[in-house]
Amino acid sequence: MVFTFERSITSTEINEHFKKVLSETKPFILTLQGIAKIDNTLGLYLIYIKEGNEEIKNMKILLLKWK
């Protein structure tokens, strides 16, 4: 997951928030369908998810909610 945001948050605050949210997340099955490299200067990769996509979307929503 990639997050972009503009806030004056310390890495410690981000770490604590992630720990709290993820500790409340139930385990789920994640099945990958493939990986593709994007041809750009950043060298990013796309991961194709076969199963577990909704759980990841929900996790992202929770991670982006701040106090």
PyMOL Python script that loads the backbone (N, CA, C, O; Angstrom):
from pymol import cmd

cmd.read_pdbstr("""\
ATOM      1  N   MET A   1       0.838  -1.169   0.000  1.00  0.00           N
ATOM      2  CA  MET A   1       0.000   0.000   0.000  1.00  0.00           C
ATOM      3  C   MET A   1       0.887   1.237   0.000  1.00  0.00           C
ATOM      4  O   MET A   1       1.945   1.278   0.629  1.00  0.00           O
ATOM      5  N   VAL A   2       0.429   2.218  -0.710  1.00  0.00           N
ATOM      6  CA  VAL A   2       1.144   3.483  -0.770  1.00  0.00           C
ATOM      7  C   VAL A   2       0.203   4.565  -0.271  1.00  0.00           C
ATOM      8  O   VAL A   2      -0.943   4.659  -0.712  1.00  0.00           O
ATOM      9  N   PHE A   3       0.691   5.370   0.642  1.00  0.00           N
ATOM     10  CA  PHE A   3      -0.106   6.455   1.187  1.00  0.00           C
ATOM     11  C   PHE A   3       0.598   7.772   0.915  1.00  0.00           C
ATOM     12  O   PHE A   3       1.805   7.901   1.120  1.00  0.00           O
ATOM     13  N   THR A   4      -0.154   8.723   0.461  1.00  0.00           N
ATOM     14  CA  THR A   4       0.378  10.077   0.345  1.00  0.00           C
ATOM     15  C   THR A   4      -0.510  10.984   1.174  1.00  0.00           C
ATOM     16  O   THR A   4      -1.736  10.911   1.090  1.00  0.00           O
ATOM     17  N   PHE A   5       0.099  11.822   1.960  1.00  0.00           N
ATOM     18  CA  PHE A   5      -0.676  12.744   2.772  1.00  0.00           C
ATOM     19  C   PHE A   5       0.198  13.918   3.168  1.00  0.00           C
ATOM     20  O   PHE A   5       1.424  13.820   3.215  1.00  0.00           O
ATOM     21  N   GLU A   6      -0.460  15.025   3.452  1.00  0.00           N
ATOM     22  CA  GLU A   6       0.239  16.226   3.887  1.00  0.00           C
ATOM     23  C   GLU A   6      -0.187  16.524   5.314  1.00  0.00           C
ATOM     24  O   GLU A   6      -1.285  17.027   5.550  1.00  0.00           O
ATOM     25  N   ARG A   7       0.660  16.222   6.237  1.00  0.00           N
ATOM     26  CA  ARG A   7       0.417  16.487   7.656  1.00  0.00           C
ATOM     27  C   ARG A   7       1.756  16.543   8.354  1.00  0.00           C
ATOM     28  O   ARG A   7       2.746  15.964   7.909  1.00  0.00           O
ATOM     29  N   SER A   8       1.754  17.247   9.443  1.00  0.00           N
ATOM     30  CA  SER A   8       2.988  17.278  10.232  1.00  0.00           C
ATOM     31  C   SER A   8       2.892  16.202  11.315  1.00  0.00           C
ATOM     32  O   SER A   8       2.633  16.496  12.482  1.00  0.00           O
ATOM     33  N   ILE A   9       3.105  14.963  10.905  1.00  0.00           N
ATOM     34  CA  ILE A   9       3.031  13.804  11.789  1.00  0.00           C
ATOM     35  C   ILE A   9       4.422  13.185  11.866  1.00  0.00           C
ATOM     36  O   ILE A   9       5.116  13.045  10.859  1.00  0.00           O
ATOM     37  N   THR A  10       4.802  12.828  13.054  1.00  0.00           N
ATOM     38  CA  THR A  10       6.112  12.189  13.211  1.00  0.00           C
ATOM     39  C   THR A  10       6.010  10.723  12.807  1.00  0.00           C
ATOM     40  O   THR A  10       4.920  10.150  12.785  1.00  0.00           O
ATOM     41  N   SER A  11       7.132  10.133  12.494  1.00  0.00           N
ATOM     42  CA  SER A  11       7.139   8.716  12.135  1.00  0.00           C
ATOM     43  C   SER A  11       6.711   7.859  13.323  1.00  0.00           C
ATOM     44  O   SER A  11       6.145   6.783  13.132  1.00  0.00           O
ATOM     45  N   THR A  12       6.970   8.315  14.534  1.00  0.00           N
ATOM     46  CA  THR A  12       6.533   7.592  15.729  1.00  0.00           C
ATOM     47  C   THR A  12       5.006   7.574  15.816  1.00  0.00           C
ATOM     48  O   THR A  12       4.415   6.542  16.133  1.00  0.00           O
ATOM     49  N   GLU A  13       4.366   8.717  15.532  1.00  0.00           N
ATOM     50  CA  GLU A  13       2.906   8.787  15.555  1.00  0.00           C
ATOM     51  C   GLU A  13       2.297   7.876  14.492  1.00  0.00           C
ATOM     52  O   GLU A  13       1.306   7.192  14.747  1.00  0.00           O
ATOM     53  N   ILE A  14       2.883   7.868  13.320  1.00  0.00           N
ATOM     54  CA  ILE A  14       2.399   7.004  12.244  1.00  0.00           C
ATOM     55  C   ILE A  14       2.541   5.545  12.655  1.00  0.00           C
ATOM     56  O   ILE A  14       1.618   4.752  12.469  1.00  0.00           O
ATOM     57  N   ASN A  15       3.680   5.195  13.204  1.00  0.00           N
ATOM     58  CA  ASN A  15       3.944   3.828  13.639  1.00  0.00           C
ATOM     59  C   ASN A  15       2.932   3.379  14.690  1.00  0.00           C
ATOM     60  O   ASN A  15       2.387   2.279  14.599  1.00  0.00           O
ATOM     61  N   GLU A  16       2.678   4.226  15.685  1.00  0.00           N
ATOM     62  CA  GLU A  16       1.720   3.892  16.738  1.00  0.00           C
ATOM     63  C   GLU A  16       0.310   3.731  16.178  1.00  0.00           C
ATOM     64  O   GLU A  16      -0.414   2.817  16.573  1.00  0.00           O
ATOM     65  N   HIS A  17      -0.080   4.605  15.267  1.00  0.00           N
ATOM     66  CA  HIS A  17      -1.408   4.520  14.650  1.00  0.00           C
ATOM     67  C   HIS A  17      -1.542   3.214  13.865  1.00  0.00           C
ATOM     68  O   HIS A  17      -2.555   2.525  13.982  1.00  0.00           O
ATOM     69  N   PHE A  18      -0.537   2.871  13.073  1.00  0.00           N
ATOM     70  CA  PHE A  18      -0.574   1.634  12.295  1.00  0.00           C
ATOM     71  C   PHE A  18      -0.661   0.426  13.222  1.00  0.00           C
ATOM     72  O   PHE A  18      -1.437  -0.495  12.965  1.00  0.00           O
ATOM     73  N   LYS A  19       0.124   0.420  14.292  1.00  0.00           N
ATOM     74  CA  LYS A  19       0.095  -0.700  15.239  1.00  0.00           C
ATOM     75  C   LYS A  19      -1.293  -0.874  15.838  1.00  0.00           C
ATOM     76  O   LYS A  19      -1.792  -1.995  15.941  1.00  0.00           O
ATOM     77  N   LYS A  20      -1.919   0.236  16.236  1.00  0.00           N
ATOM     78  CA  LYS A  20      -3.250   0.176  16.843  1.00  0.00           C
ATOM     79  C   LYS A  20      -4.268  -0.377  15.848  1.00  0.00           C
ATOM     80  O   LYS A  20      -5.006  -1.308  16.169  1.00  0.00           O
ATOM     81  N   VAL A  21      -4.311   0.187  14.655  1.00  0.00           N
ATOM     82  CA  VAL A  21      -5.282  -0.245  13.645  1.00  0.00           C
ATOM     83  C   VAL A  21      -5.047  -1.705  13.271  1.00  0.00           C
ATOM     84  O   VAL A  21      -5.996  -2.487  13.206  1.00  0.00           O
ATOM     85  N   LEU A  22      -3.808  -2.075  13.026  1.00  0.00           N
ATOM     86  CA  LEU A  22      -3.513  -3.433  12.572  1.00  0.00           C
ATOM     87  C   LEU A  22      -3.723  -4.467  13.667  1.00  0.00           C
ATOM     88  O   LEU A  22      -4.011  -5.627  13.369  1.00  0.00           O
ATOM     89  N   SER A  23      -3.585  -4.068  14.934  1.00  0.00           N
ATOM     90  CA  SER A  23      -3.828  -5.016  16.025  1.00  0.00           C
ATOM     91  C   SER A  23      -5.309  -5.370  16.122  1.00  0.00           C
ATOM     92  O   SER A  23      -5.660  -6.416  16.669  1.00  0.00           O
ATOM     93  N   GLU A  24      -6.173  -4.516  15.600  1.00  0.00           N
ATOM     94  CA  GLU A  24      -7.619  -4.755  15.611  1.00  0.00           C
ATOM     95  C   GLU A  24      -8.111  -5.409  14.319  1.00  0.00           C
ATOM     96  O   GLU A  24      -9.308  -5.649  14.167  1.00  0.00           O
ATOM     97  N   THR A  25      -7.209  -5.694  13.401  1.00  0.00           N
ATOM     98  CA  THR A  25      -7.563  -6.304  12.123  1.00  0.00           C
ATOM     99  C   THR A  25      -7.468  -7.819  12.240  1.00  0.00           C
ATOM    100  O   THR A  25      -6.458  -8.356  12.696  1.00  0.00           O
ATOM    101  N   LYS A  26      -8.519  -8.493  11.826  1.00  0.00           N
ATOM    102  CA  LYS A  26      -8.538  -9.958  11.867  1.00  0.00           C
ATOM    103  C   LYS A  26      -7.714 -10.524  10.713  1.00  0.00           C
ATOM    104  O   LYS A  26      -7.648  -9.921   9.642  1.00  0.00           O
ATOM    105  N   PRO A  27      -7.088 -11.678  10.930  1.00  0.00           N
ATOM    106  CA  PRO A  27      -6.353 -12.320   9.830  1.00  0.00           C
ATOM    107  C   PRO A  27      -7.297 -12.625   8.653  1.00  0.00           C
ATOM    108  O   PRO A  27      -8.488 -12.868   8.847  1.00  0.00           O
ATOM    109  N   PHE A  28      -6.751 -12.606   7.451  1.00  0.00           N
ATOM    110  CA  PHE A  28      -7.533 -12.922   6.267  1.00  0.00           C
ATOM    111  C   PHE A  28      -6.646 -13.603   5.242  1.00  0.00           C
ATOM    112  O   PHE A  28      -5.419 -13.524   5.300  1.00  0.00           O
ATOM    113  N   ILE A  29      -7.295 -14.271   4.304  1.00  0.00           N
ATOM    114  CA  ILE A  29      -6.564 -14.973   3.245  1.00  0.00           C
ATOM    115  C   ILE A  29      -6.216 -13.977   2.149  1.00  0.00           C
ATOM    116  O   ILE A  29      -7.060 -13.197   1.708  1.00  0.00           O
ATOM    117  N   LEU A  30      -4.967 -14.014   1.719  1.00  0.00           N
ATOM    118  CA  LEU A  30      -4.487 -13.156   0.642  1.00  0.00           C
ATOM    119  C   LEU A  30      -3.869 -14.052  -0.425  1.00  0.00           C
ATOM    120  O   LEU A  30      -2.882 -14.744  -0.176  1.00  0.00           O
ATOM    121  N   THR A  31      -4.457 -14.032  -1.608  1.00  0.00           N
ATOM    122  CA  THR A  31      -3.952 -14.826  -2.722  1.00  0.00           C
ATOM    123  C   THR A  31      -3.570 -13.875  -3.848  1.00  0.00           C
ATOM    124  O   THR A  31      -4.386 -13.074  -4.305  1.00  0.00           O
ATOM    125  N   LEU A  32      -2.332 -13.972  -4.285  1.00  0.00           N
ATOM    126  CA  LEU A  32      -1.846 -13.118  -5.365  1.00  0.00           C
ATOM    127  C   LEU A  32      -1.996 -13.831  -6.700  1.00  0.00           C
ATOM    128  O   LEU A  32      -1.843 -15.047  -6.804  1.00  0.00           O
ATOM    129  N   GLN A  33      -2.300 -13.036  -7.712  1.00  0.00           N
ATOM    130  CA  GLN A  33      -2.472 -13.588  -9.053  1.00  0.00           C
ATOM    131  C   GLN A  33      -1.229 -13.329  -9.911  1.00  0.00           C
ATOM    132  O   GLN A  33      -0.982 -14.054 -10.875  1.00  0.00           O
ATOM    133  N   GLY A  34      -0.460 -12.316  -9.574  1.00  0.00           N
ATOM    134  CA  GLY A  34       0.743 -12.016 -10.336  1.00  0.00           C
ATOM    135  C   GLY A  34       1.346 -10.686  -9.925  1.00  0.00           C
ATOM    136  O   GLY A  34       0.751  -9.915  -9.171  1.00  0.00           O
ATOM    137  N   ILE A  35       2.523 -10.442 -10.432  1.00  0.00           N
ATOM    138  CA  ILE A  35       3.247  -9.193 -10.159  1.00  0.00           C
ATOM    139  C   ILE A  35       3.765  -8.663 -11.486  1.00  0.00           C
ATOM    140  O   ILE A  35       4.271  -9.422 -12.313  1.00  0.00           O
ATOM    141  N   ALA A  36       3.635  -7.350 -11.684  1.00  0.00           N
ATOM    142  CA  ALA A  36       4.130  -6.725 -12.913  1.00  0.00           C
ATOM    143  C   ALA A  36       4.939  -5.491 -12.549  1.00  0.00           C
ATOM    144  O   ALA A  36       4.527  -4.697 -11.703  1.00  0.00           O
ATOM    145  N   LYS A  37       6.074  -5.334 -13.180  1.00  0.00           N
ATOM    146  CA  LYS A  37       6.909  -4.151 -12.964  1.00  0.00           C
ATOM    147  C   LYS A  37       6.430  -3.027 -13.879  1.00  0.00           C
ATOM    148  O   LYS A  37       6.210  -3.224 -15.074  1.00  0.00           O
ATOM    149  N   ILE A  38       6.275  -1.851 -13.290  1.00  0.00           N
ATOM    150  CA  ILE A  38       5.904  -0.675 -14.068  1.00  0.00           C
ATOM    151  C   ILE A  38       7.196  -0.056 -14.585  1.00  0.00           C
ATOM    152  O   ILE A  38       8.128   0.182 -13.816  1.00  0.00           O
ATOM    153  N   ASP A  39       7.250   0.199 -15.862  1.00  0.00           N
ATOM    154  CA  ASP A  39       8.464   0.750 -16.461  1.00  0.00           C
ATOM    155  C   ASP A  39       8.508   2.263 -16.239  1.00  0.00           C
ATOM    156  O   ASP A  39       8.013   3.045 -17.051  1.00  0.00           O
ATOM    157  N   ASN A  40       9.114   2.649 -15.115  1.00  0.00           N
ATOM    158  CA  ASN A  40       9.279   4.070 -14.826  1.00  0.00           C
ATOM    159  C   ASN A  40      10.524   4.269 -13.961  1.00  0.00           C
ATOM    160  O   ASN A  40      11.175   3.300 -13.572  1.00  0.00           O
ATOM    161  N   THR A  41      10.843   5.500 -13.669  1.00  0.00           N
ATOM    162  CA  THR A  41      12.069   5.797 -12.918  1.00  0.00           C
ATOM    163  C   THR A  41      11.994   5.354 -11.457  1.00  0.00           C
ATOM    164  O   THR A  41      13.026   5.179 -10.808  1.00  0.00           O
ATOM    165  N   LEU A  42      10.763   5.171 -10.934  1.00  0.00           N
ATOM    166  CA  LEU A  42      10.616   4.756  -9.542  1.00  0.00           C
ATOM    167  C   LEU A  42      10.786   3.249  -9.357  1.00  0.00           C
ATOM    168  O   LEU A  42      11.045   2.784  -8.248  1.00  0.00           O
ATOM    169  N   GLY A  43      10.643   2.492 -10.436  1.00  0.00           N
ATOM    170  CA  GLY A  43      10.777   1.046 -10.351  1.00  0.00           C
ATOM    171  C   GLY A  43       9.674   0.403  -9.531  1.00  0.00           C
ATOM    172  O   GLY A  43       9.931  -0.537  -8.778  1.00  0.00           O
ATOM    173  N   LEU A  44       8.454   0.893  -9.664  1.00  0.00           N
ATOM    174  CA  LEU A  44       7.328   0.368  -8.897  1.00  0.00           C
ATOM    175  C   LEU A  44       6.810  -0.942  -9.481  1.00  0.00           C
ATOM    176  O   LEU A  44       7.030  -1.254 -10.651  1.00  0.00           O
ATOM    177  N   TYR A  45       6.119  -1.696  -8.634  1.00  0.00           N
ATOM    178  CA  TYR A  45       5.517  -2.952  -9.048  1.00  0.00           C
ATOM    179  C   TYR A  45       4.022  -2.924  -8.760  1.00  0.00           C
ATOM    180  O   TYR A  45       3.587  -2.308  -7.786  1.00  0.00           O
ATOM    181  N   LEU A  46       3.237  -3.587  -9.600  1.00  0.00           N
ATOM    182  CA  LEU A  46       1.821  -3.796  -9.352  1.00  0.00           C
ATOM    183  C   LEU A  46       1.645  -5.235  -8.887  1.00  0.00           C
ATOM    184  O   LEU A  46       2.203  -6.160  -9.477  1.00  0.00           O
ATOM    185  N   ILE A  47       0.878  -5.414  -7.837  1.00  0.00           N
ATOM    186  CA  ILE A  47       0.576  -6.753  -7.345  1.00  0.00           C
ATOM    187  C   ILE A  47      -0.896  -7.010  -7.626  1.00  0.00           C
ATOM    188  O   ILE A  47      -1.766  -6.281  -7.149  1.00  0.00           O
ATOM    189  N   TYR A  48      -1.165  -8.040  -8.394  1.00  0.00           N
ATOM    190  CA  TYR A  48      -2.535  -8.407  -8.733  1.00  0.00           C
ATOM    191  C   TYR A  48      -3.060  -9.356  -7.665  1.00  0.00           C
ATOM    192  O   TYR A  48      -2.494 -10.423  -7.430  1.00  0.00           O
ATOM    193  N   ILE A  49      -4.145  -8.952  -7.028  1.00  0.00           N
ATOM    194  CA  ILE A  49      -4.705  -9.716  -5.921  1.00  0.00           C
ATOM    195  C   ILE A  49      -5.913 -10.505  -6.409  1.00  0.00           C
ATOM    196  O   ILE A  49      -6.825  -9.953  -7.024  1.00  0.00           O
ATOM    197  N   LYS A  50      -5.905 -11.795  -6.129  1.00  0.00           N
ATOM    198  CA  LYS A  50      -7.009 -12.669  -6.505  1.00  0.00           C
ATOM    199  C   LYS A  50      -8.035 -12.754  -5.374  1.00  0.00           C
ATOM    200  O   LYS A  50      -9.240 -12.775  -5.626  1.00  0.00           O
ATOM    201  N   GLU A  51      -7.557 -12.802  -4.130  1.00  0.00           N
ATOM    202  CA  GLU A  51      -8.436 -12.929  -2.968  1.00  0.00           C
ATOM    203  C   GLU A  51      -7.873 -12.087  -1.829  1.00  0.00           C
ATOM    204  O   GLU A  51      -6.676 -12.132  -1.549  1.00  0.00           O
ATOM    205  N   GLY A  52      -8.745 -11.313  -1.171  1.00  0.00           N
ATOM    206  CA  GLY A  52      -8.331 -10.483  -0.043  1.00  0.00           C
ATOM    207  C   GLY A  52      -8.348  -8.995  -0.346  1.00  0.00           C
ATOM    208  O   GLY A  52      -7.951  -8.181   0.488  1.00  0.00           O
ATOM    209  N   ASN A  53      -8.809  -8.641  -1.540  1.00  0.00           N
ATOM    210  CA  ASN A  53      -8.802  -7.244  -1.962  1.00  0.00           C
ATOM    211  C   ASN A  53      -9.685  -6.365  -1.078  1.00  0.00           C
ATOM    212  O   ASN A  53      -9.286  -5.258  -0.716  1.00  0.00           O
ATOM    213  N   GLU A  54     -10.883  -6.844  -0.724  1.00  0.00           N
ATOM    214  CA  GLU A  54     -11.798  -6.051   0.111  1.00  0.00           C
ATOM    215  C   GLU A  54     -11.207  -5.801   1.492  1.00  0.00           C
ATOM    216  O   GLU A  54     -11.351  -4.711   2.047  1.00  0.00           O
ATOM    217  N   GLU A  55     -10.544  -6.805   2.042  1.00  0.00           N
ATOM    218  CA  GLU A  55      -9.918  -6.651   3.356  1.00  0.00           C
ATOM    219  C   GLU A  55      -8.809  -5.596   3.316  1.00  0.00           C
ATOM    220  O   GLU A  55      -8.656  -4.816   4.257  1.00  0.00           O
ATOM    221  N   ILE A  56      -8.049  -5.573   2.238  1.00  0.00           N
ATOM    222  CA  ILE A  56      -6.993  -4.573   2.092  1.00  0.00           C
ATOM    223  C   ILE A  56      -7.600  -3.186   1.945  1.00  0.00           C
ATOM    224  O   ILE A  56      -7.097  -2.229   2.535  1.00  0.00           O
ATOM    225  N   LYS A  57      -8.677  -3.059   1.163  1.00  0.00           N
ATOM    226  CA  LYS A  57      -9.345  -1.761   1.019  1.00  0.00           C
ATOM    227  C   LYS A  57      -9.853  -1.258   2.367  1.00  0.00           C
ATOM    228  O   LYS A  57      -9.689  -0.082   2.694  1.00  0.00           O
ATOM    229  N   ASN A  58     -10.472  -2.147   3.151  1.00  0.00           N
ATOM    230  CA  ASN A  58     -10.976  -1.761   4.470  1.00  0.00           C
ATOM    231  C   ASN A  58      -9.842  -1.358   5.409  1.00  0.00           C
ATOM    232  O   ASN A  58      -9.979  -0.411   6.184  1.00  0.00           O
ATOM    233  N   MET A  59      -8.727  -2.077   5.338  1.00  0.00           N
ATOM    234  CA  MET A  59      -7.565  -1.747   6.158  1.00  0.00           C
ATOM    235  C   MET A  59      -7.038  -0.357   5.788  1.00  0.00           C
ATOM    236  O   MET A  59      -6.673   0.425   6.665  1.00  0.00           O
ATOM    237  N   LYS A  60      -7.002  -0.061   4.512  1.00  0.00           N
ATOM    238  CA  LYS A  60      -6.521   1.255   4.061  1.00  0.00           C
ATOM    239  C   LYS A  60      -7.422   2.375   4.601  1.00  0.00           C
ATOM    240  O   LYS A  60      -6.933   3.411   5.050  1.00  0.00           O
ATOM    241  N   ILE A  61      -8.750   2.152   4.551  1.00  0.00           N
ATOM    242  CA  ILE A  61      -9.690   3.149   5.068  1.00  0.00           C
ATOM    243  C   ILE A  61      -9.421   3.407   6.544  1.00  0.00           C
ATOM    244  O   ILE A  61      -9.383   4.556   6.984  1.00  0.00           O
ATOM    245  N   LEU A  62      -9.234   2.329   7.310  1.00  0.00           N
ATOM    246  CA  LEU A  62      -8.969   2.484   8.753  1.00  0.00           C
ATOM    247  C   LEU A  62      -7.633   3.179   9.013  1.00  0.00           C
ATOM    248  O   LEU A  62      -7.519   4.006   9.918  1.00  0.00           O
ATOM    249  N   LEU A  63      -6.629   2.837   8.212  1.00  0.00           N
ATOM    250  CA  LEU A  63      -5.307   3.447   8.413  1.00  0.00           C
ATOM    251  C   LEU A  63      -5.317   4.937   8.111  1.00  0.00           C
ATOM    252  O   LEU A  63      -4.544   5.696   8.695  1.00  0.00           O
ATOM    253  N   LEU A  64      -6.188   5.359   7.200  1.00  0.00           N
ATOM    254  CA  LEU A  64      -6.229   6.784   6.839  1.00  0.00           C
ATOM    255  C   LEU A  64      -7.068   7.619   7.794  1.00  0.00           C
ATOM    256  O   LEU A  64      -7.076   8.846   7.691  1.00  0.00           O
ATOM    257  N   LYS A  65      -7.769   6.988   8.714  1.00  0.00           N
ATOM    258  CA  LYS A  65      -8.551   7.719   9.707  1.00  0.00           C
ATOM    259  C   LYS A  65      -7.655   8.058  10.888  1.00  0.00           C
ATOM    260  O   LYS A  65      -7.155   7.168  11.576  1.00  0.00           O
ATOM    261  N   TRP A  66      -7.457   9.344  11.115  1.00  0.00           N
ATOM    262  CA  TRP A  66      -6.628   9.795  12.236  1.00  0.00           C
ATOM    263  C   TRP A  66      -7.523  10.258  13.356  1.00  0.00           C
ATOM    264  O   TRP A  66      -8.694  10.570  13.139  1.00  0.00           O
ATOM    265  N   LYS A  67      -6.982  10.302  14.539  1.00  0.00           N
ATOM    266  CA  LYS A  67      -7.701  10.696  15.768  1.00  0.00           C
ATOM    267  C   LYS A  67      -8.582  11.893  15.566  1.00  0.00           C
ATOM    268  O   LYS A  67      -9.245  12.337  16.503  1.00  0.00           O
TER     269      LYS A  67
END
""", "prot")
cmd.dss("prot")
cmd.show_as("cartoon", "prot")
cmd.util.cbc("prot")
cmd.orient("prot")
